[in-house]
């Protein structure tokens, strides 16, 4: 400043202008370089390319303009002059990971990337919105994994076989056909409309679609080189008419039930469908799927969160992650949902609801859930042994699993089901890329593919948990900083959806429709028994009289019984009855809470 002060006024102004111009240029240049990436080399690490080939020690990968241009033993790879070199000596280099089943939410990007997930396949979101998300990612406007999208799933009203858990809990889903949404011509037009919009794959919920409709959808997808996958409770019909893949094992369990139990399942009278799989029928179904080259996305952690051997370990991992101050942008409802999820298991019982808390299950109910998980593991083991292709995915966004950690947890559970570490790694790299027909872009380390690379501090082929030991993540040749930024908030954020929590994991707010007494409510008499009817009750719900809890017995999702001690009715008059579901915490719109009040009169 002293030197500048000695310069004549005119020259001083010129210097200030020049410095400002240089600052402006330096601010612009990084953005320009973002379009034309520098040459990046990862050298010295052990290459595990995801193809199944033997690891290559002391390897090198060259990435130019976001694409892999060459790789192999370092001695045989020409390293361009001036390239940025990352020293990976003593480390292990793998392809960027793939979550093959998500329902993308705007806040997920950093969570996925920082866990090595550089590609995701979205299997159900508003079509125009998710196409906009894909464009924003392709244009480089937001830091997130590469995304391939399905848009809205093809189904029609009543399209889920699973029973409802609302006011009509325990009743079968509607099978009444809408004339405007039925028939092969409608199904073909629905598929063609999605394809014309530019979706990358087709998701179908086929539980009340006919074989002819499934065939029409599959034919249109085949002509456009798109895969068809989704929910089904009849594998033979769906796969036989063109399904390329099946999501959720509960559909397989329905296929393997006796006709009587399948009827009970549809009516909500089966608590855990997996427990009723006929193991003697497994091999025939496995062989059918393998012969038809139908992939399986089992979602073991999603369906059996509280049953897996690592439940407490996984819960603690997620808890510690969400303590990171940089992640305060994750909506609180989603954080709460994720913590609660480890205390739940999937059920189809009208009495238990969709995802009951395991702490509330009776011993025989808990044993049934545990038996169901073992059956699910057994099917996965047989499918893999027979040469079936498994694709790892989580359903995050559709369930309350945490983006990122959930995929690493799923492959640990695959190891428990009998997969080798290489097989487990391929379920989240090569297999989904092959299945979705995107192997020319992602999934392995090959020349010409996206420069998506993860550098690990440990060997995942000796212990799959080493996938958690992430040193560096590279997406399209860009080295990420591995941090969480509190201002992460993409332009396509939708508060109504992105901040809605996950209803399958939190309790819906209860509602009271009526209160009646089985005994005379007279001042000075003995205890009074109440029958409270309404909706969204579960085994954590309790009845309150004038805001104070009373002894409550759960009867069903629509009925509670309560006993009011005589000393709680000190005077004649009007008393307010409410129902609260307060665990883990009541949050408006996110789960739990207290119902509106109904009055009872004491004479």
VEXDREN-2710 file (C-alpha; in Angstrom, 1 decimal):
% VEXDREN-2710
k/r/px/py/pz
1/UNK/0.0/0.0/0.0
2/UNK/2.9/2.3/0.7
3/UNK/4.3/1.7/-2.8
4/UNK/0.9/2.2/-4.4
5/UNK/0.6/5.4/-2.5
6/UNK/3.7/6.8/-4.1
7/UNK/2.4/6.1/-7.7
8/UNK/0.8/9.1/-9.5
9/UNK/-3.1/9.2/-9.3
10/UNK/-3.7/8.3/-13.0
11/UNK/-1.3/5.3/-12.9
12/UNK/-2.8/4.2/-9.5
13/UNK/-6.3/4.1/-11.0
14/UNK/-4.9/2.0/-13.9
15/UNK/-3.3/-0.5/-11.5
16/UNK/-6.6/-0.8/-9.5
17/UNK/-8.5/-1.5/-12.7
18/UNK/-6.0/-4.0/-13.9
19/UNK/-6.1/-5.9/-10.6
20/UNK/-9.9/-5.9/-10.6
21/UNK/-9.8/-7.3/-14.2
22/UNK/-7.3/-10.0/-13.2
23/UNK/-9.6/-10.9/-10.2
24/UNK/-12.6/-11.1/-12.6
25/UNK/-10.7/-13.3/-15.0
26/UNK/-9.5/-15.6/-12.2
27/UNK/-13.1/-16.0/-11.0
28/UNK/-14.3/-16.9/-14.5
29/UNK/-11.5/-19.3/-15.4
30/UNK/-12.3/-22.1/-12.9
31/UNK/-15.8/-22.2/-14.2
32/UNK/-14.5/-22.5/-17.8
33/UNK/-12.1/-25.2/-16.7
34/UNK/-15.0/-27.1/-15.2
35/UNK/-16.4/-27.6/-18.7
36/UNK/-12.9/-28.7/-20.0
37/UNK/-11.5/-30.8/-17.2
38/UNK/-7.8/-31.1/-16.6
39/UNK/-6.0/-34.4/-17.1
40/UNK/-6.1/-36.5/-14.0
41/UNK/-4.1/-39.6/-13.2
42/UNK/-4.6/-42.0/-10.3
43/UNK/-1.4/-44.0/-9.9
44/UNK/0.2/-46.6/-7.7
45/UNK/-3.0/-48.2/-6.3
46/UNK/-4.3/-51.7/-6.8
47/UNK/-6.9/-51.5/-9.6
48/UNK/-10.1/-53.5/-9.1
49/UNK/-12.0/-52.8/-12.3
50/UNK/-15.3/-54.4/-11.4
51/UNK/-15.3/-56.8/-14.4
52/UNK/-14.3/-59.7/-12.3
53/UNK/-10.7/-59.7/-13.6
54/UNK/-7.9/-60.1/-11.1
55/UNK/-6.7/-57.0/-9.3
56/UNK/-3.8/-55.1/-10.9
57/UNK/-1.2/-54.0/-8.4
58/UNK/0.6/-50.7/-9.0
59/UNK/-1.9/-49.6/-11.6
60/UNK/-2.7/-46.3/-13.2
61/UNK/-5.8/-44.6/-14.6
62/UNK/-5.8/-41.6/-16.9
63/UNK/-8.9/-39.4/-17.1
64/UNK/-9.2/-36.7/-19.7
65/UNK/-12.2/-34.4/-20.1
66/UNK/-14.2/-36.5/-17.6
67/UNK/-13.6/-39.8/-19.4
68/UNK/-11.2/-42.7/-18.8
69/UNK/-8.7/-42.8/-21.7
70/UNK/-6.3/-45.5/-20.5
71/UNK/-5.6/-47.8/-17.6
72/UNK/-3.5/-50.8/-16.6
73/UNK/-0.2/-51.5/-14.9
74/UNK/1.5/-48.2/-14.3
75/UNK/4.6/-49.3/-16.3
76/UNK/2.4/-49.7/-19.4
77/UNK/0.3/-46.5/-19.1
78/UNK/1.6/-43.3/-20.6
79/UNK/1.0/-40.4/-18.2
80/UNK/0.5/-37.1/-20.1
81/UNK/2.8/-34.3/-19.4
82/UNK/1.4/-31.7/-17.0
83/UNK/-1.3/-34.1/-15.7
84/UNK/-2.4/-33.9/-12.1
85/UNK/-1.3/-37.1/-10.4
86/UNK/-3.0/-38.6/-7.3
87/UNK/-0.6/-41.0/-5.5
88/UNK/-2.7/-44.0/-4.5
89/UNK/0.2/-46.2/-3.4
90/UNK/-1.0/-48.7/-0.8
91/UNK/-4.7/-48.0/-1.7
92/UNK/-7.4/-49.8/-3.7
93/UNK/-9.1/-48.2/-6.7
94/UNK/-12.6/-49.3/-7.7
95/UNK/-15.4/-48.0/-10.0
96/UNK/-17.8/-45.4/-8.7
97/UNK/-20.7/-47.3/-7.0
98/UNK/-24.3/-47.5/-8.2
99/UNK/-27.5/-47.5/-6.2
100/UNK/-29.9/-49.2/-8.6
101/UNK/-33.1/-48.2/-6.8
102/UNK/-33.7/-44.8/-5.4
103/UNK/-36.5/-42.2/-5.3
104/UNK/-34.4/-39.1/-5.5
105/UNK/-34.8/-36.3/-3.1
106/UNK/-33.2/-32.9/-3.6
107/UNK/-31.0/-33.1/-0.4
108/UNK/-29.4/-36.5/-1.3
109/UNK/-26.5/-35.5/-3.6
110/UNK/-23.6/-35.0/-1.2
111/UNK/-24.7/-38.0/1.0
112/UNK/-24.5/-40.3/-2.0
113/UNK/-21.3/-39.0/-3.5
114/UNK/-19.4/-38.9/-0.3
115/UNK/-20.1/-42.7/0.1
116/UNK/-18.7/-43.4/-3.3
117/UNK/-22.0/-43.5/-5.2
118/UNK/-21.5/-41.7/-8.5
119/UNK/-24.6/-43.1/-10.3
120/UNK/-28.2/-43.8/-9.3
121/UNK/-31.3/-45.2/-11.0
122/UNK/-34.5/-43.5/-10.0
123/UNK/-37.5/-45.8/-10.0
124/UNK/-40.5/-43.6/-9.5
125/UNK/-40.9/-39.8/-9.2
126/UNK/-43.0/-37.1/-11.0
127/UNK/-41.9/-37.5/-14.6
128/UNK/-41.3/-33.9/-15.5
129/UNK/-39.6/-33.1/-12.2
130/UNK/-37.2/-36.0/-12.4
131/UNK/-36.4/-35.2/-16.0
132/UNK/-35.5/-31.7/-14.9
133/UNK/-33.3/-33.1/-12.2
134/UNK/-31.5/-35.2/-14.8
135/UNK/-30.9/-32.2/-17.0
136/UNK/-29.6/-30.1/-14.1
137/UNK/-27.0/-32.9/-13.4
138/UNK/-26.0/-33.3/-17.0
139/UNK/-25.6/-29.6/-17.4
140/UNK/-23.3/-29.5/-14.4
141/UNK/-25.6/-27.2/-12.4
142/UNK/-25.7/-29.3/-9.3
143/UNK/-23.2/-31.6/-7.6
144/UNK/-24.9/-35.0/-7.5
145/UNK/-24.5/-38.5/-8.9
146/UNK/-25.3/-39.2/-12.5
147/UNK/-29.0/-40.1/-12.6
148/UNK/-31.0/-42.3/-14.9
149/UNK/-34.8/-42.0/-14.5
150/UNK/-38.1/-43.9/-15.0
151/UNK/-40.6/-41.2/-14.3
152/UNK/-43.9/-42.3/-12.8
153/UNK/-44.5/-46.1/-12.6
154/UNK/-47.2/-47.6/-14.8
155/UNK/-50.1/-48.8/-12.8
156/UNK/-53.7/-47.9/-12.2
157/UNK/-55.9/-47.3/-9.1
158/UNK/-55.8/-50.3/-6.8
159/UNK/-52.5/-51.2/-8.4
160/UNK/-50.7/-52.4/-5.3
161/UNK/-51.5/-55.9/-4.1
162/UNK/-50.6/-55.1/-0.5
163/UNK/-53.5/-54.1/1.7
164/UNK/-54.3/-50.7/3.0
165/UNK/-53.3/-49.5/6.5
166/UNK/-55.6/-46.6/6.7
167/UNK/-59.2/-46.6/7.8
168/UNK/-59.8/-49.7/5.8
169/UNK/-56.9/-51.5/7.4
170/UNK/-56.9/-55.2/6.7
171/UNK/-59.0/-55.0/3.6
172/UNK/-57.7/-56.0/0.1
173/UNK/-56.6/-53.2/-2.2
174/UNK/-59.3/-52.3/-4.8
175/UNK/-59.3/-54.5/-7.9
176/UNK/-62.0/-52.5/-9.7
177/UNK/-60.7/-51.6/-13.2
178/UNK/-60.9/-48.1/-14.5
179/UNK/-62.1/-48.5/-18.2
180/UNK/-59.9/-45.6/-19.3
181/UNK/-56.9/-47.3/-17.7
182/UNK/-57.1/-50.8/-18.9
183/UNK/-56.4/-53.0/-21.9
184/UNK/-53.3/-53.6/-24.0
185/UNK/-53.8/-50.4/-26.0
186/UNK/-53.8/-48.3/-22.9
187/UNK/-50.7/-50.1/-21.5
188/UNK/-48.8/-49.7/-24.8
189/UNK/-49.7/-45.9/-24.9
190/UNK/-48.6/-45.4/-21.3
191/UNK/-45.2/-47.0/-22.1
192/UNK/-44.8/-45.1/-25.3
193/UNK/-45.7/-41.8/-23.6
194/UNK/-42.9/-42.3/-21.1
195/UNK/-40.4/-43.3/-23.7
196/UNK/-41.3/-40.3/-25.9
197/UNK/-40.6/-38.0/-22.9
198/UNK/-37.1/-39.6/-22.7
199/UNK/-37.1/-41.8/-19.6
200/UNK/-34.2/-44.3/-19.3
201/UNK/-36.1/-47.3/-17.9
202/UNK/-39.7/-48.3/-17.3
203/UNK/-41.1/-49.1/-13.8
204/UNK/-44.3/-51.1/-13.5
205/UNK/-46.5/-52.0/-10.6
206/UNK/-48.2/-55.0/-12.1
207/UNK/-50.3/-56.4/-9.3
208/UNK/-53.6/-55.8/-11.1
209/UNK/-52.3/-55.6/-14.7
210/UNK/-53.2/-58.4/-17.1
211/UNK/-50.6/-60.6/-18.8
212/UNK/-51.6/-58.9/-22.1
213/UNK/-51.0/-55.4/-20.6
214/UNK/-47.6/-56.4/-19.2
215/UNK/-46.6/-57.9/-22.6
216/UNK/-47.7/-54.7/-24.4
217/UNK/-45.6/-52.5/-22.1
218/UNK/-42.6/-54.8/-22.4
219/UNK/-42.8/-54.9/-26.2
220/UNK/-42.8/-51.1/-26.4
221/UNK/-39.8/-50.9/-24.0
222/UNK/-37.9/-53.6/-26.0
223/UNK/-38.3/-51.6/-29.2
224/UNK/-36.9/-48.6/-27.5
225/UNK/-34.1/-50.5/-25.8
226/UNK/-35.5/-49.9/-22.3
227/UNK/-35.7/-52.4/-19.5
228/UNK/-38.9/-53.1/-17.6
229/UNK/-38.8/-53.8/-13.9
230/UNK/-41.0/-53.3/-10.8
231/UNK/-43.3/-54.8/-8.3
232/UNK/-45.2/-58.0/-8.8
233/UNK/-46.8/-60.8/-6.8
234/UNK/-46.9/-63.3/-9.7
235/UNK/-43.3/-63.7/-10.9
236/UNK/-44.2/-66.3/-13.5
237/UNK/-46.8/-64.0/-15.2
238/UNK/-44.7/-60.9/-15.0
239/UNK/-41.3/-62.3/-16.0
240/UNK/-43.0/-64.6/-18.6
241/UNK/-44.5/-61.6/-20.3
242/UNK/-41.4/-59.4/-20.4
243/UNK/-40.3/-58.2/-17.0
244/UNK/-36.5/-57.8/-17.1
245/UNK/-36.2/-57.4/-13.3
246/UNK/-38.1/-57.7/-10.0
247/UNK/-37.9/-55.3/-7.1
248/UNK/-38.8/-56.2/-3.5
249/UNK/-38.7/-59.8/-2.3
250/UNK/-42.3/-59.6/-0.9
251/UNK/-43.5/-60.3/-4.5
252/UNK/-41.5/-63.4/-4.6
253/UNK/-42.8/-64.5/-1.3
254/UNK/-46.4/-64.2/-2.6
255/UNK/-45.5/-66.3/-5.6
256/UNK/-44.1/-69.0/-3.2
257/UNK/-47.2/-69.1/-0.9
258/UNK/-50.0/-71.6/-0.9
259/UNK/-53.1/-70.2/-2.5
260/UNK/-54.7/-70.0/0.9
261/UNK/-51.9/-68.0/2.4
262/UNK/-51.7/-65.8/-0.6
263/UNK/-55.4/-64.9/-0.1
264/UNK/-54.7/-64.1/3.5
265/UNK/-51.7/-62.0/2.5
266/UNK/-53.9/-60.0/0.1
267/UNK/-56.4/-59.4/2.9
268/UNK/-53.8/-58.3/5.4
269/UNK/-54.1/-61.4/7.6
270/UNK/-50.5/-62.4/7.1
271/UNK/-48.0/-60.7/9.4
272/UNK/-44.8/-61.5/7.5
273/UNK/-45.2/-62.9/4.0
274/UNK/-41.6/-64.1/3.9
275/UNK/-42.3/-66.5/6.7
276/UNK/-44.8/-68.3/4.5
277/UNK/-42.6/-68.9/1.5
278/UNK/-42.7/-72.6/0.5
279/UNK/-38.9/-73.3/0.4
280/UNK/-39.6/-76.5/-1.6
281/UNK/-40.7/-74.2/-4.5
282/UNK/-37.7/-71.9/-4.4
283/UNK/-35.5/-73.8/-6.8
284/UNK/-38.1/-74.0/-9.5
285/UNK/-38.7/-70.2/-9.3
286/UNK/-35.0/-69.5/-9.2
287/UNK/-34.4/-71.6/-12.3
288/UNK/-37.3/-69.8/-14.1
289/UNK/-35.9/-66.4/-13.4
290/UNK/-32.3/-67.4/-14.4
291/UNK/-33.5/-68.9/-17.7
292/UNK/-35.4/-65.7/-18.4
293/UNK/-32.4/-63.6/-17.4
294/UNK/-34.6/-61.7/-14.9
295/UNK/-32.5/-59.7/-12.5
296/UNK/-33.4/-59.4/-8.8
297/UNK/-33.3/-56.3/-6.6
298/UNK/-34.0/-57.9/-3.2
299/UNK/-33.8/-54.8/-0.8
300/UNK/-33.0/-57.0/2.2
301/UNK/-32.1/-54.1/4.5
302/UNK/-35.2/-52.1/3.4
303/UNK/-37.6/-55.0/4.2
304/UNK/-35.9/-56.4/7.3
305/UNK/-34.1/-53.5/8.9
306/UNK/-34.6/-54.6/12.5
307/UNK/-33.9/-58.3/11.7
308/UNK/-30.4/-58.1/10.2
309/UNK/-27.4/-59.1/12.3
310/UNK/-25.9/-55.6/12.1
311/UNK/-29.0/-53.6/13.1
312/UNK/-27.4/-51.8/16.1
313/UNK/-24.1/-51.2/14.2
314/UNK/-26.0/-49.7/11.2
315/UNK/-28.2/-47.6/13.4
316/UNK/-25.1/-46.1/15.2
317/UNK/-23.4/-45.4/11.8
318/UNK/-26.4/-43.4/10.6
319/UNK/-26.8/-41.6/13.9
320/UNK/-23.1/-40.5/13.9
321/UNK/-23.4/-39.4/10.3
322/UNK/-26.4/-37.2/10.9
323/UNK/-24.5/-35.5/13.8
324/UNK/-22.3/-33.8/11.2
325/UNK/-23.2/-30.1/11.4
326/UNK/-22.8/-29.8/7.6
327/UNK/-25.8/-32.0/7.2
328/UNK/-28.3/-29.7/9.0
329/UNK/-30.0/-29.2/5.6
330/UNK/-31.4/-32.7/5.7
331/UNK/-35.0/-32.2/6.8
332/UNK/-35.6/-33.3/10.4
333/UNK/-38.4/-35.5/9.5
334/UNK/-36.1/-37.6/7.3
335/UNK/-33.5/-37.8/10.1
336/UNK/-36.1/-39.0/12.6
337/UNK/-37.5/-41.5/10.1
338/UNK/-34.1/-43.0/9.5
339/UNK/-33.4/-43.5/13.2
340/UNK/-36.8/-45.0/13.8
341/UNK/-36.4/-47.3/10.8
342/UNK/-33.9/-49.6/12.6
343/UNK/-36.7/-50.4/15.1
344/UNK/-39.1/-51.6/12.4
345/UNK/-39.7/-54.6/10.2
346/UNK/-42.1/-54.8/7.3
347/UNK/-45.5/-56.5/7.9
348/UNK/-48.7/-56.9/6.0
349/UNK/-51.0/-57.5/9.0
350/UNK/-54.0/-55.4/9.4
351/UNK/-53.5/-55.7/13.2
352/UNK/-49.8/-54.6/13.1
353/UNK/-49.8/-52.1/10.3
354/UNK/-47.2/-51.7/7.6
355/UNK/-44.0/-51.3/9.6
356/UNK/-44.5/-52.2/13.3
357/UNK/-42.0/-51.5/15.9
358/UNK/-40.2/-54.7/16.9
359/UNK/-40.2/-53.7/20.5
360/UNK/-44.0/-53.9/20.3
361/UNK/-44.2/-57.4/18.7
362/UNK/-45.4/-60.4/20.7
363/UNK/-42.7/-63.1/21.0
364/UNK/-44.4/-65.3/18.3
365/UNK/-44.7/-62.3/16.0
366/UNK/-41.0/-61.5/16.4
367/UNK/-40.1/-65.1/15.8
368/UNK/-42.2/-65.0/12.6
369/UNK/-40.4/-61.9/11.4
370/UNK/-37.0/-63.5/12.1
371/UNK/-38.0/-66.7/10.2
372/UNK/-39.1/-64.5/7.3
373/UNK/-35.7/-62.9/7.1
374/UNK/-34.0/-66.2/7.0
375/UNK/-36.2/-67.3/4.2
376/UNK/-35.4/-64.1/2.2
377/UNK/-31.7/-64.7/2.7
378/UNK/-32.1/-68.3/1.6
379/UNK/-33.8/-67.2/-1.7
380/UNK/-31.0/-64.7/-2.4
381/UNK/-28.4/-67.4/-1.7
382/UNK/-30.0/-69.9/-4.1
383/UNK/-30.5/-67.3/-6.8
384/UNK/-26.9/-66.2/-6.6
385/UNK/-25.6/-69.8/-6.6
386/UNK/-27.7/-70.6/-9.7
387/UNK/-26.1/-67.7/-11.6
388/UNK/-28.9/-65.2/-11.2
389/UNK/-27.8/-61.5/-11.4
390/UNK/-28.4/-59.5/-8.3
391/UNK/-28.5/-55.7/-8.5
392/UNK/-27.9/-53.8/-5.3
393/UNK/-30.3/-51.0/-4.4
394/UNK/-31.9/-49.5/-1.4
395/UNK/-35.3/-47.8/-2.2
396/UNK/-34.0/-44.8/-0.3
397/UNK/-36.5/-42.0/-0.6
398/UNK/-39.2/-44.6/-0.8
399/UNK/-38.1/-45.9/2.5
400/UNK/-36.3/-44.1/5.4
401/UNK/-32.9/-45.6/4.7
402/UNK/-30.1/-43.1/4.7
403/UNK/-28.7/-42.3/1.2
404/UNK/-25.2/-43.6/0.9
405/UNK/-24.7/-45.7/4.0
406/UNK/-27.7/-47.9/3.1
407/UNK/-26.0/-49.2/-0.1
408/UNK/-22.9/-50.2/1.8
409/UNK/-25.1/-51.9/4.4
410/UNK/-26.9/-53.8/1.7
411/UNK/-23.7/-55.4/0.4
412/UNK/-22.7/-56.4/3.9
413/UNK/-26.0/-58.3/4.1
414/UNK/-25.3/-59.9/0.7
415/UNK/-22.2/-61.3/2.2
416/UNK/-24.3/-62.8/5.0
417/UNK/-26.5/-64.4/2.2
418/UNK/-23.5/-66.2/0.7
419/UNK/-22.0/-63.8/-1.9
420/UNK/-18.3/-63.5/-2.3
421/UNK/-16.8/-60.0/-1.8
422/UNK/-16.3/-59.7/-5.6
423/UNK/-19.9/-60.7/-6.3
424/UNK/-21.2/-58.3/-3.7
425/UNK/-19.1/-55.5/-5.3
426/UNK/-20.4/-56.3/-8.7
427/UNK/-24.0/-55.9/-7.5
428/UNK/-23.3/-52.2/-7.0
429/UNK/-21.0/-51.6/-10.0
430/UNK/-21.1/-53.9/-13.1
431/UNK/-24.4/-55.7/-12.6
432/UNK/-26.7/-52.6/-12.5
433/UNK/-24.8/-51.0/-15.4
434/UNK/-25.3/-54.2/-17.5
435/UNK/-28.9/-54.6/-16.5
436/UNK/-30.0/-51.0/-17.3
437/UNK/-28.0/-51.1/-20.5
438/UNK/-25.7/-48.3/-19.5
439/UNK/-22.5/-50.4/-19.4
440/UNK/-21.0/-48.1/-22.1
441/UNK/-21.1/-45.2/-19.6
442/UNK/-20.7/-46.5/-16.0
443/UNK/-20.2/-49.5/-13.8
444/UNK/-16.6/-50.6/-14.5
445/UNK/-13.1/-49.1/-15.0
446/UNK/-12.7/-49.2/-18.8
447/UNK/-11.4/-46.7/-21.4
448/UNK/-14.3/-44.6/-22.8
449/UNK/-16.4/-44.8/-19.6
450/UNK/-17.2/-41.9/-17.2
451/UNK/-14.2/-41.0/-15.0
452/UNK/-16.0/-42.3/-11.9
453/UNK/-13.4/-43.7/-9.4
454/UNK/-13.3/-44.4/-5.7
455/UNK/-10.0/-44.7/-3.9
456/UNK/-10.2/-46.9/-0.7
457/UNK/-7.8/-47.3/2.2
458/UNK/-8.6/-51.0/2.5
459/UNK/-9.2/-54.0/0.2
460/UNK/-12.9/-54.6/-0.4
461/UNK/-12.1/-58.1/-1.7
462/UNK/-10.7/-59.2/1.7
463/UNK/-13.5/-57.4/3.7
464/UNK/-16.4/-55.8/2.0
465/UNK/-16.7/-53.3/4.9
466/UNK/-13.6/-51.6/3.5
467/UNK/-16.0/-49.9/1.1
468/UNK/-16.6/-47.6/4.1
469/UNK/-12.9/-46.6/4.1
470/UNK/-13.2/-44.0/1.4
471/UNK/-10.1/-41.9/0.8
472/UNK/-11.2/-40.0/-2.4
473/UNK/-14.2/-39.9/-4.7
474/UNK/-13.8/-38.8/-8.3
475/UNK/-16.9/-38.1/-10.4
476/UNK/-16.3/-37.4/-14.2
477/UNK/-12.7/-36.6/-13.5
478/UNK/-13.6/-34.1/-10.8
479/UNK/-12.0/-34.8/-7.4
480/UNK/-14.6/-34.2/-4.7
481/UNK/-13.7/-32.6/-1.3
482/UNK/-15.6/-35.3/0.7
483/UNK/-17.3/-32.6/2.9
484/UNK/-20.9/-31.6/3.6
485/UNK/-21.8/-28.0/2.8
486/UNK/-24.6/-26.5/4.9
487/UNK/-25.7/-24.4/2.0
488/UNK/-26.4/-27.4/-0.3
489/UNK/-29.8/-26.6/-1.7
490/UNK/-30.4/-27.3/-5.4
491/UNK/-32.8/-25.2/-7.4
492/UNK/-35.2/-28.1/-8.0
493/UNK/-35.8/-28.5/-4.2
494/UNK/-39.5/-29.3/-3.5
495/UNK/-40.4/-28.5/0.1
496/UNK/-43.7/-30.5/0.0
497/UNK/-41.9/-33.7/-1.1
498/UNK/-38.3/-33.3/-0.1
499/UNK/-39.2/-32.4/3.4
500/UNK/-42.0/-34.8/3.9
501/UNK/-40.2/-37.5/5.9
502/UNK/-41.0/-41.1/5.1
503/UNK/-44.4/-42.3/6.2
504/UNK/-43.5/-46.0/6.2
505/UNK/-41.1/-45.3/9.1
506/UNK/-42.9/-42.8/11.3
507/UNK/-46.4/-43.1/12.9
508/UNK/-49.3/-41.4/11.2
509/UNK/-51.1/-38.9/13.5
510/UNK/-54.0/-40.7/15.1
511/UNK/-57.6/-39.7/14.7
512/UNK/-60.6/-40.4/17.0
513/UNK/-64.0/-41.0/15.5
514/UNK/-66.0/-42.1/18.6
515/UNK/-65.7/-42.8/22.3
516/UNK/-68.1/-45.0/24.2
517/UNK/-68.2/-46.5/27.7
518/UNK/-68.9/-50.1/28.7
519/UNK/-70.0/-49.0/32.1
520/UNK/-72.1/-46.2/33.6
521/UNK/-70.1/-43.0/33.9
522/UNK/-71.4/-41.7/37.2
523/UNK/-69.4/-39.5/39.6
524/UNK/-68.4/-41.6/42.6
525/UNK/-68.7/-45.0/40.9
526/UNK/-65.7/-47.3/40.2
527/UNK/-63.3/-47.4/37.3
528/UNK/-64.8/-46.7/33.9
529/UNK/-63.8/-48.7/30.7
530/UNK/-63.7/-46.7/27.5
531/UNK/-63.8/-48.0/23.9
532/UNK/-62.0/-45.5/21.6
533/UNK/-62.4/-45.9/17.8
534/UNK/-60.6/-44.1/15.0
535/UNK/-57.6/-44.6/12.7
536/UNK/-53.8/-44.9/12.8
537/UNK/-53.6/-46.5/16.2
538/UNK/-50.6/-48.7/17.0
539/UNK/-49.1/-50.4/20.0
540/UNK/-47.4/-47.2/21.1
541/UNK/-50.7/-45.2/21.1
542/UNK/-52.3/-44.3/24.4
543/UNK/-55.6/-42.7/25.5
544/UNK/-55.5/-39.4/27.5
545/UNK/-58.3/-38.0/29.7
546/UNK/-58.0/-34.2/29.9
547/UNK/-54.4/-34.6/28.6
548/UNK/-53.3/-37.2/31.2
549/UNK/-52.6/-40.8/30.0
550/UNK/-54.7/-43.6/31.3
551/UNK/-54.1/-47.4/31.1
552/UNK/-54.5/-48.3/27.4
553/UNK/-54.9/-51.7/25.6
554/UNK/-54.2/-51.9/21.8
555/UNK/-56.9/-53.9/20.1
556/UNK/-56.4/-53.0/16.4
557/UNK/-55.3/-50.0/14.2
558/UNK/-58.9/-48.8/14.6
559/UNK/-59.7/-49.5/18.3
560/UNK/-58.2/-48.9/21.7
561/UNK/-59.6/-49.9/25.1
562/UNK/-58.8/-47.7/28.1
563/UNK/-59.5/-47.9/31.9
564/UNK/-60.1/-44.6/33.8
565/UNK/-59.6/-44.9/37.6
566/UNK/-62.4/-43.6/39.8
567/UNK/-60.2/-40.9/41.3
568/UNK/-59.7/-39.4/37.8
569/UNK/-63.5/-38.5/37.6
570/UNK/-63.7/-36.2/40.7
571/UNK/-66.7/-34.2/39.6
572/UNK/-69.6/-34.5/37.2
573/UNK/-69.1/-32.7/33.9
574/UNK/-67.5/-33.0/30.5
575/UNK/-64.1/-34.6/29.9
576/UNK/-61.9/-34.5/26.8
577/UNK/-60.6/-37.8/25.4
578/UNK/-57.6/-37.8/23.0
579/UNK/-55.2/-40.4/21.6
580/UNK/-51.5/-39.8/21.4
581/UNK/-48.7/-41.6/19.5
582/UNK/-45.7/-39.9/20.8
583/UNK/-42.7/-42.2/20.0
584/UNK/-40.2/-41.3/18.8
585/UNK/-41.4/-37.7/18.8
586/UNK/-44.6/-36.1/17.6
587/UNK/-43.9/-33.8/14.5
588/UNK/-46.7/-32.2/12.5
589/UNK/-46.8/-33.8/9.1
590/UNK/-43.9/-36.2/10.0
591/UNK/-45.5/-38.7/12.3
592/UNK/-47.0/-39.3/15.7
593/UNK/-48.8/-36.5/17.5
594/UNK/-52.2/-36.2/19.3
595/UNK/-55.6/-36.6/17.8
596/UNK/-58.5/-34.1/18.0
597/UNK/-60.5/-34.5/21.2
598/UNK/-63.9/-36.2/21.7
599/UNK/-65.9/-35.5/24.8
600/UNK/-67.5/-37.8/27.3
601/UNK/-70.0/-36.8/30.0
602/UNK/-69.8/-37.9/33.6
603/UNK/-73.2/-37.7/35.3
END
